[in-house]
């Protein structure tokens, strides 16, 4: 099996040399314009311009030679999604989905150094809300497909663009697509998600490695409430809603869920241990070799960047209590946000929390949760991502990874469509301002991403 995988990787790496043509100036210019125009649409919930952005992109595809019948805007509530089908000859198998999202989180102009909805190129970066999350993904996929279409390229399988409209909030556009418009996706074999994955650079700008996202934790919040008859503050009593809630919060603080693992985390731990030194690196190596090792798990769990990779985590995020300063509190509540390890049911997490805090504390799930298992580690996808990464950074290693955050991928995985985060940007850790002030993407990283996506698509859906 190993020799087969090695041969496949070598073949695809060889093929990537042919596919990795230098990105021409016209494609770079078009990609930059798409990014600039996309950022100009305030597609935050407050701005409400996601439908207008979808219309702009749909016109690009139609003008680029895609039949109108294959370019569909699906309005939903106050937003929309965009579906584009690039028809192939079917020789390479079932369709592949190419994912991105058009919406962004809000940006308050008074807090930003620049207008967040006007793209500015400065000091080697493109600044603007959504420049990284996720309008770079939109520009990469769109510019790449338009170039391939102009070249007369016919993919070996259908490529289906899915640009969602509310990934940052409720995810209704993807849920609606999967429930009411599933036929538009054909019998998709898997999805490539531009909103996850990516490469890291050290302070000197050298590549540290690339993570292909193959799993996401489940996002769920619970409201914990302590109740009490209350009374006058001049007549204190031993049972007090705020005291009781404080005790419950402390029990949550000291509780650890069981250490867990899957193929993704074991392989990512092994890869990370090759570059991380000291106690943490040794613990990652030991856990990858001896899954469940309690001492290794304890060391990993002390690091905020890694604790979410080894277990379910729950942390208090919102707190409220009492109704008057001269009255004993009749209730006190805390919101606890959990990131649940793939494969664990949210009902089981709630039950474990209930055991931890005791029967006198009420626990209620605040919103629906969407769980999904890790995607299988397909060696053909991993080899294709290797080819795409090494077309730009020949010495960069690729490993699977699990995200503690959330993307549209959780819905596709939950619907039985394996999803892989394969974003094309390499950047320094300190340059990641997604969701924050002065969001930006490195100019070189943006343009290199065009090579990444061309090689990736041509390797998976090009001539055999």
C-alpha positions as CSV (number, residue, x, y, z in Angstrom):
1,X,0.0,0.0,0.0
2,X,2.8,2.4,0.9
3,X,4.5,1.9,-2.4
4,X,1.2,2.6,-4.2
5,X,0.7,5.8,-2.3
6,X,4.3,6.9,-2.9
7,X,4.0,6.1,-6.6
8,X,0.7,8.2,-6.8
9,X,2.3,11.1,-5.0
10,X,5.3,11.0,-7.3
11,X,3.1,10.8,-10.4
12,X,1.0,13.8,-9.2
13,X,4.0,15.8,-8.3
14,X,5.4,15.2,-11.8
15,X,2.1,16.2,-13.3
16,X,2.1,19.4,-11.2
17,X,5.2,20.6,-13.0
18,X,3.2,20.7,-16.2
19,X,0.2,22.3,-14.6
20,X,2.1,24.9,-12.6
21,X,2.5,27.4,-15.5
22,X,3.4,30.9,-14.4
23,X,0.3,32.8,-13.6
24,X,-0.1,35.3,-16.5
25,X,-0.5,39.0,-15.9
26,X,-4.1,39.0,-17.1
27,X,-5.1,36.3,-14.6
28,X,-3.4,38.1,-11.8
29,X,-5.0,41.4,-12.7
30,X,-8.5,39.7,-13.0
31,X,-8.0,38.0,-9.6
32,X,-7.0,41.3,-8.0
33,X,-10.0,43.0,-9.5
34,X,-12.4,40.3,-8.3
35,X,-10.9,40.6,-4.8
36,X,-11.2,44.4,-4.9
37,X,-14.8,44.4,-6.2
38,X,-15.8,41.7,-3.7
39,X,-14.4,43.6,-0.7
40,X,-16.4,46.7,-1.9
41,X,-19.7,44.8,-1.2
42,X,-20.6,45.1,2.4
43,X,-21.7,41.5,2.7
44,X,-21.9,41.6,6.5
45,X,-25.4,41.0,8.1
46,X,-25.7,44.8,8.6
47,X,-24.6,45.7,5.1
48,X,-26.9,43.2,3.5
49,X,-25.1,43.2,0.1
50,X,-24.4,39.5,-0.3
51,X,-27.1,39.2,-3.0
52,X,-25.4,42.0,-5.0
53,X,-22.0,40.3,-4.6
54,X,-23.6,37.0,-5.9
55,X,-25.1,38.9,-8.9
56,X,-21.6,40.4,-9.7
57,X,-19.9,37.0,-9.6
58,X,-22.7,35.4,-11.6
59,X,-22.2,38.0,-14.4
60,X,-18.5,37.2,-14.4
61,X,-19.1,33.5,-15.0
62,X,-21.7,34.1,-17.7
63,X,-19.4,36.6,-19.4
64,X,-16.7,34.0,-19.1
65,X,-18.5,31.5,-21.2
66,X,-20.5,29.5,-18.6
67,X,-24.1,28.9,-19.9
68,X,-26.7,30.9,-18.0
69,X,-28.5,27.6,-17.0
70,X,-25.3,26.6,-15.1
71,X,-25.1,29.8,-13.2
72,X,-27.8,30.0,-10.5
73,X,-28.4,32.5,-7.6
74,X,-30.5,31.0,-4.8
75,X,-32.1,33.8,-2.7
76,X,-32.9,33.0,0.9
77,X,-34.2,35.3,3.5
78,X,-32.0,38.4,3.2
79,X,-29.0,36.7,1.6
80,X,-28.3,34.3,-1.2
81,X,-25.9,31.6,-2.5
82,X,-24.3,31.1,-5.9
83,X,-24.0,27.8,-7.7
84,X,-22.0,27.4,-10.9
85,X,-21.4,24.1,-12.8
86,X,-18.3,23.7,-14.9
87,X,-19.3,20.6,-16.9
88,X,-16.7,17.9,-17.5
89,X,-16.6,14.8,-19.7
90,X,-17.3,12.4,-16.8
91,X,-14.1,10.3,-17.4
92,X,-12.7,11.3,-14.0
93,X,-15.6,10.3,-11.8
94,X,-18.3,12.1,-9.8
95,X,-18.5,15.9,-9.3
96,X,-16.3,17.9,-7.0
97,X,-17.6,20.9,-5.0
98,X,-15.5,24.0,-4.7
99,X,-16.5,26.0,-1.6
100,X,-16.2,29.6,-0.4
101,X,-18.5,32.0,1.4
102,X,-19.5,35.5,0.3
103,X,-20.5,37.0,3.7
104,X,-18.2,38.6,6.2
105,X,-18.4,39.6,9.9
106,X,-19.2,43.3,10.6
107,X,-16.5,46.0,10.6
108,X,-16.9,49.3,12.4
109,X,-15.3,52.0,10.3
110,X,-14.4,54.1,13.4
111,X,-12.2,51.3,14.7
112,X,-10.3,50.7,11.4
113,X,-7.3,52.6,10.1
114,X,-8.7,52.3,6.6
115,X,-12.2,52.0,5.1
116,X,-12.9,48.2,5.7
117,X,-14.9,48.0,2.5
118,X,-12.3,49.6,0.2
119,X,-9.4,47.4,-0.7
120,X,-6.0,49.1,0.0
121,X,-2.7,47.6,-1.1
122,X,0.0,48.7,1.3
123,X,3.3,47.4,2.6
124,X,2.9,44.1,0.8
125,X,-0.7,43.4,1.9
126,X,-4.3,43.7,0.6
127,X,-6.3,45.3,3.4
128,X,-10.1,45.0,3.7
129,X,-12.9,43.2,5.5
130,X,-13.0,39.7,4.0
131,X,-9.7,40.0,2.3
132,X,-8.7,36.8,4.0
133,X,-12.0,35.4,5.2
134,X,-13.1,34.4,2.6
135,X,-13.1,36.7,-0.4
136,X,-9.6,35.5,-1.3
137,X,-11.1,32.1,-1.7
138,X,-13.8,33.5,-4.0
139,X,-11.2,35.3,-6.1
140,X,-8.9,32.3,-6.4
141,X,-11.7,29.9,-7.4
142,X,-13.3,32.3,-9.8
143,X,-10.2,33.6,-11.5
144,X,-8.8,30.0,-11.9
145,X,-12.0,28.7,-13.5
146,X,-12.4,31.6,-15.8
147,X,-8.8,31.2,-17.0
148,X,-9.3,27.4,-17.6
149,X,-12.6,28.1,-19.4
150,X,-10.9,30.6,-21.7
151,X,-8.2,28.1,-22.4
152,X,-10.8,25.6,-23.6
153,X,-10.1,23.2,-20.8
154,X,-12.7,20.4,-20.2
155,X,-12.4,18.9,-16.8
156,X,-12.6,15.1,-16.4
157,X,-15.5,15.5,-13.9
158,X,-18.0,18.3,-13.2
159,X,-16.7,21.1,-10.9
160,X,-19.5,22.7,-8.9
161,X,-18.9,26.1,-7.3
162,X,-20.8,26.7,-4.1
163,X,-20.5,30.2,-2.7
164,X,-22.7,30.4,0.5
165,X,-24.2,33.6,1.9
166,X,-24.3,33.2,5.7
167,X,-21.4,31.1,6.8
168,X,-20.5,33.6,9.5
169,X,-24.0,33.5,11.1
170,X,-26.7,30.9,10.8
171,X,-25.5,28.7,7.8
172,X,-29.0,28.6,6.4
173,X,-27.9,28.9,2.8
174,X,-25.9,25.7,2.9
175,X,-28.5,23.9,5.0
176,X,-31.2,24.9,2.5
177,X,-29.1,23.8,-0.4
178,X,-28.5,20.4,1.1
179,X,-32.1,19.9,2.1
180,X,-34.1,21.5,-0.8
181,X,-31.6,21.8,-3.8
182,X,-29.5,18.7,-3.3
183,X,-29.9,17.8,-7.0
184,X,-27.8,20.8,-7.9
185,X,-24.8,19.1,-6.3
186,X,-25.2,16.0,-8.3
187,X,-23.6,12.9,-6.6
188,X,-20.7,15.0,-5.4
189,X,-17.8,12.7,-4.3
190,X,-16.1,15.3,-2.1
191,X,-15.7,19.0,-1.6
192,X,-12.6,21.3,-1.6
193,X,-13.1,24.2,0.8
194,X,-11.2,27.5,0.3
195,X,-12.3,28.6,3.8
196,X,-9.9,26.3,5.7
197,X,-6.4,24.9,5.4
198,X,-3.4,26.9,4.5
199,X,0.3,27.2,5.0
200,X,2.5,28.8,7.7
201,X,5.6,31.0,7.2
202,X,8.2,31.7,9.9
203,X,9.4,35.2,10.6
204,X,12.0,35.0,7.8
205,X,9.2,34.1,5.3
206,X,10.2,30.5,4.9
207,X,7.5,27.8,4.8
208,X,6.9,25.9,8.0
209,X,4.3,23.4,6.5
210,X,0.8,23.2,5.2
211,X,-2.3,21.9,7.0
212,X,-5.2,20.4,5.0
213,X,-8.3,20.5,7.2
214,X,-10.1,17.2,7.3
215,X,-12.2,17.6,10.5
216,X,-14.0,20.3,12.5
217,X,-15.2,20.3,16.0
218,X,-18.9,20.8,16.7
219,X,-19.9,24.3,18.0
220,X,-22.5,24.2,20.8
221,X,-23.4,26.4,23.7
222,X,-25.3,25.7,26.9
223,X,-27.0,28.0,29.4
224,X,-26.4,27.0,33.0
225,X,-28.9,28.5,35.5
226,X,-29.0,28.6,39.3
227,X,-32.3,29.5,40.9
228,X,-33.3,30.7,44.3
229,X,-36.4,32.2,46.1
230,X,-34.3,35.3,46.8
231,X,-35.1,37.8,49.5
232,X,-33.8,41.0,51.1
233,X,-30.0,41.5,51.0
234,X,-30.0,42.4,54.7
235,X,-31.1,38.8,55.4
236,X,-28.4,36.7,53.7
237,X,-28.8,32.9,53.5
238,X,-26.4,30.1,52.8
239,X,-28.0,29.1,49.5
240,X,-27.5,31.9,47.0
241,X,-28.0,31.7,43.3
242,X,-24.7,33.5,42.5
243,X,-22.7,31.4,45.0
244,X,-24.2,28.2,43.6
245,X,-23.5,29.2,40.0
246,X,-19.9,30.2,41.0
247,X,-19.4,26.7,42.5
248,X,-20.7,25.2,39.3
249,X,-18.4,27.4,37.1
250,X,-15.4,26.3,39.2
251,X,-16.4,22.6,38.7
252,X,-16.5,23.2,34.9
253,X,-13.1,24.9,35.2
254,X,-11.4,21.9,36.7
255,X,-13.2,19.3,34.7
256,X,-11.5,17.7,31.7
257,X,-13.3,15.6,29.1
258,X,-11.7,12.4,28.0
259,X,-8.7,12.5,25.7
260,X,-9.7,11.5,22.1
261,X,-8.1,11.1,18.7
262,X,-8.7,10.2,15.1
263,X,-6.6,9.5,12.0
264,X,-6.3,13.3,11.4
265,X,-5.1,14.3,14.8
266,X,-2.6,11.4,15.1
267,X,-1.0,12.3,11.7
268,X,-1.0,16.0,12.5
269,X,0.6,15.4,15.9
270,X,3.3,13.3,14.3
271,X,4.0,16.0,11.7
272,X,4.0,18.8,14.2
273,X,6.4,16.9,16.5
274,X,9.1,17.1,13.8
275,X,9.3,20.9,14.1
276,X,8.1,21.6,17.7
277,X,10.9,21.2,20.3
278,X,10.8,20.6,24.0
279,X,8.2,19.0,26.2
280,X,5.3,19.8,23.9
281,X,7.0,18.3,20.8
282,X,7.8,15.1,22.8
283,X,4.2,14.8,24.0
284,X,2.8,15.2,20.5
285,X,5.1,12.5,19.3
286,X,4.3,10.2,22.2
287,X,0.5,10.7,21.7
288,X,0.8,10.0,18.0
289,X,2.6,6.8,18.7
290,X,0.5,5.8,21.8
291,X,-3.0,7.3,21.4
292,X,-4.6,8.1,24.7
293,X,-1.3,8.4,26.6
294,X,-2.5,10.3,29.7
295,X,0.8,12.0,30.5
296,X,1.1,13.2,26.9
297,X,-2.5,14.4,26.9
298,X,-2.0,16.4,30.1
299,X,1.0,18.2,28.6
300,X,-0.8,18.9,25.3
301,X,-3.8,20.2,27.2
302,X,-1.8,22.8,29.0
303,X,-1.2,24.6,25.7
304,X,-4.2,26.7,24.5
305,X,-3.2,26.2,20.9
306,X,-3.3,22.4,21.3
307,X,-5.8,21.5,24.0
308,X,-8.7,21.5,21.5
309,X,-7.0,18.9,19.4
310,X,-7.0,16.3,22.1
311,X,-10.4,16.6,23.8
312,X,-13.8,18.3,23.9
313,X,-13.5,21.7,25.6
314,X,-16.1,23.8,27.4
315,X,-15.5,27.3,28.7
316,X,-17.7,30.1,30.2
317,X,-18.2,33.0,27.9
318,X,-21.2,35.1,29.2
319,X,-22.3,35.8,32.8
320,X,-25.4,37.4,34.3
321,X,-27.2,37.3,37.7
322,X,-29.4,39.1,40.1
323,X,-32.0,41.8,39.6
324,X,-31.2,44.5,42.2
325,X,-28.2,45.4,44.4
326,X,-30.3,45.2,47.6
327,X,-32.0,41.9,46.8
328,X,-30.8,38.3,47.0
329,X,-30.5,36.9,43.5
330,X,-33.4,34.9,42.3
331,X,-31.3,33.5,39.4
332,X,-27.8,33.6,37.9
333,X,-26.8,32.3,34.5
334,X,-23.6,31.5,32.6
335,X,-23.2,30.6,29.0
336,X,-20.7,27.8,28.4
337,X,-19.4,27.4,24.9
338,X,-18.2,23.9,23.9
339,X,-16.2,22.7,21.0
340,X,-17.0,19.0,20.7
341,X,-14.7,16.4,19.4
342,X,-15.9,14.8,16.1
343,X,-18.0,11.7,16.7
344,X,-19.2,12.9,20.2
345,X,-22.9,13.6,20.5
346,X,-23.8,17.0,22.0
347,X,-26.4,15.3,24.2
348,X,-23.6,13.3,25.8
349,X,-21.7,16.5,26.4
350,X,-24.7,18.1,28.1
351,X,-25.2,15.0,30.2
352,X,-21.6,15.0,31.3
353,X,-21.8,18.7,32.2
354,X,-24.9,18.0,34.3
355,X,-23.0,15.4,36.2
356,X,-20.2,17.8,36.8
357,X,-22.3,20.8,38.1
358,X,-24.9,18.8,39.9
359,X,-28.7,18.4,39.7
360,X,-29.5,21.8,41.2
361,X,-28.1,23.6,38.1
362,X,-30.4,23.8,35.1
363,X,-28.7,23.2,31.7
364,X,-30.3,24.2,28.4
365,X,-28.8,24.0,24.9
366,X,-29.1,27.5,23.4
367,X,-29.1,26.8,19.7
368,X,-29.1,23.8,17.3
369,X,-25.7,22.2,16.8
370,X,-24.5,20.5,13.7
371,X,-22.0,17.7,14.1
372,X,-19.9,15.8,11.6
373,X,-17.3,13.1,11.7
374,X,-13.8,13.6,10.3
375,X,-13.5,13.1,6.5
376,X,-11.5,10.1,5.5
377,X,-7.8,10.7,4.6
378,X,-8.1,10.1,0.9
379,X,-4.6,9.6,-0.4
380,X,-5.6,11.0,-3.9
381,X,-6.7,14.3,-2.3
382,X,-3.6,14.4,0.0
383,X,-1.3,13.7,-3.0
384,X,-3.0,16.4,-5.1
385,X,-2.7,19.0,-2.3
386,X,1.0,18.0,-2.0
387,X,1.4,18.7,-5.7
388,X,-0.3,22.1,-5.3
389,X,1.7,23.1,-2.3
390,X,5.0,22.1,-3.7
391,X,4.3,23.9,-7.0
392,X,5.0,27.0,-4.9
393,X,7.0,25.8,-2.0
394,X,8.9,22.6,-3.1
395,X,10.1,21.7,0.4
396,X,6.9,22.3,2.3
397,X,5.3,19.3,4.1
398,X,1.6,18.6,4.1
399,X,-0.4,17.1,7.0
400,X,-4.0,16.8,7.8
401,X,-5.5,18.9,10.6
402,X,-8.6,19.4,12.7
403,X,-10.0,22.8,13.2
404,X,-11.4,24.0,16.5
405,X,-13.4,26.6,14.6
406,X,-16.3,26.0,12.2
407,X,-16.9,26.5,8.5
408,X,-19.6,25.4,6.0
409,X,-17.6,22.1,5.8
410,X,-19.4,20.8,8.9
411,X,-22.8,20.8,7.0
412,X,-21.3,19.0,3.9
413,X,-19.6,16.4,6.1
414,X,-22.8,15.9,8.0
415,X,-24.6,15.3,4.7
416,X,-22.2,12.6,3.7
417,X,-19.9,14.7,1.5
418,X,-16.3,14.5,2.7
419,X,-14.8,18.0,2.8
420,X,-11.2,19.1,2.7
421,X,-9.9,22.5,3.7
422,X,-7.4,23.4,1.0
423,X,-7.0,27.2,1.1
424,X,-4.1,28.5,-1.1
425,X,-2.5,31.1,1.2
426,X,0.8,30.8,3.1
427,X,1.2,33.5,5.7
428,X,2.9,34.3,9.0
429,X,0.9,33.5,12.2
430,X,1.0,37.2,13.2
431,X,-0.6,38.3,9.9
432,X,-3.9,36.5,10.6
433,X,-6.4,39.2,11.4
434,X,-9.5,37.4,10.2
435,X,-12.6,38.8,12.0
436,X,-10.3,41.4,13.6
437,X,-9.3,45.0,12.9
438,X,-7.4,45.8,9.7
439,X,-7.9,42.3,8.2
440,X,-5.4,41.6,5.4
441,X,-3.8,39.0,3.1
442,X,-0.2,39.0,1.9
443,X,0.0,40.2,-1.7
444,X,2.5,37.4,-2.6
445,X,0.4,34.8,-0.8
446,X,-2.6,35.9,-2.7
447,X,-1.0,35.6,-6.1
448,X,0.8,32.3,-5.2
449,X,-2.7,31.0,-4.3
450,X,-3.6,31.2,-8.0
451,X,-0.9,28.7,-8.8
452,X,-2.0,26.5,-5.9
453,X,-5.6,26.3,-7.1
454,X,-4.7,25.8,-10.8
455,X,-2.5,22.8,-9.9
456,X,-5.0,21.4,-7.4
457,X,-7.9,21.5,-9.9
458,X,-5.8,20.3,-12.8
459,X,-4.4,17.4,-10.8
460,X,-7.8,16.2,-9.6
461,X,-9.8,17.0,-12.7
462,X,-7.3,17.3,-15.5
463,X,-6.3,14.8,-18.2
464,X,-5.1,11.5,-16.9
